[in-house]
Amino acid sequence: MEDSDMDEATAMRQGSEPMSVPQEVLDVLHSGEVYCWDGELMDAAQQEQRNMLNKTNELPAASPERDKLLHEYFAEMGENTWIEPPLHANWGCSTHLGSFVYANFNLTLVDDGEVFIGDHTMIGPNVSLITTGHPICPDLREKLAQFSEPIHIGRNVWIGANVTVLPGVTIGDNSVIGACSLVTKDIPANSVAVGSPCRVMREINEHDQEYYWRDKRIPEGM
C-alpha cells in the first residue's frame, strides 16, 4: 500500500470505533502484494464481519440499530450516509465512507483492499467495487493466491447502475460514470465517462450548468 493510502486510512479512522478484525489480518489484506489465503488466520475474522453484515440486512432500512451496526461494520461512515439494503461485502472494515453518501440496493464491495468514497457521492443499484484480483498463473490460483489494490472515489461522484470498478482505480471529484460501465483505469475529475472499458466522453461544461437532462433547463433558483 502506498504511503498516501496509509495516511488517508489513518486520518479517516480517527474517532471511529475500534475494529474487530485483527491488525495482522488487515496488514496482509492491505499490503498490495500477492498472498495465499490463510484460513486459520482469516476465516474467523471474516465470519464475524459476515455475521454483522447479515444482521444489517435483516433489520428495517431506517432502524437505528441498523445504522449503529453499519457504523461499527465500516472502517469509517460519515454523517447522513445511507446504504440501501441489501448490502454485500467481503469485509466492511476496509471501506471508508464520507458524509452524505448514498448507495442504492445491491452494492457489492469486494473490499479485501481499501475502498474510499468521498462526501456527497451517489451510487446506483447493482454497483460492484472490486479491489481484489487473482494471478493469471494457474498454479498460484490453485493455491488461493490473490492481491488487492485500493479504490478511490472522489467527492460528489455519480456512479450509474450496474457499474463495475476494478482494482486500483481512482475516480476524480464530480465525475459521472455511465450505467453498465466497466472502469479499468483512472477517470479524471469533472469528467463524463462511459463504456466497457470505460472512457472519458467529455468534460463537465457550461451546458451542464444550464441543462439537467438533454434539452430540459434547470429551473430558475434551483
Phi, psi and omega in degrees: 000137179294153178302322181296324177294319179296318179297317181295317180297317180298316182297318184288336181279344184301127178086358180271168180293149175300139182272146183279342182283128181302144181299327180296329175289313180299323180299321178289312183300322188262010186290335186080001180255160176287142178210163176258137182302128179253097184300320181298322182277322195256331189300313183295319180296318180292323180296323177298318177294320179297320179299319179295317179297315180301322179295318180297327181283342178273336184278155174303145186303322184266011183292130175302326178295321178296317179300318179297316180297319179296322177296328177282327186288315182278156174298323180204138177215113184285182183285149176056035174262137187229126178242113178292140171279155357277150174251140177238133181203151176284319187226312185084316183289356176258002185251131183244115182251131175284197179267151178059032173275140174234128175234126180284180188295154178066033168294129178244123180245105169272079194253046168297318168274171185278146176238129178241123181236122186281168181304146172064019176277141178245135182235124181286177181292150173063035177270140178240125175249109192244106180271349192244140175227177179231149179300148174291329180303118183300323182298321179290320180296325178296334178271010181064036178286144177206168177212159181222144174230139186292151172251132178241119176244125189285196182276139172061037176271147173241119178249118184288175183298145172063027176277143172241128178247127186264170186305141172081004185278141170242130175247122186286165182306142171072359185285158179240129177250118184294154182305144176069015179284152172247108187266108184254342183224166181300144175243124182291165179296154174059041182238152167252120185228146184202156170117175179225099003286156184291132179229150177290125178269321181191170172272154170292131191226189183297326178303322181291341177281345181251331186237131180266339180198115180051244183261017182267117182284148173291128181302143181299135179085000181277000000 
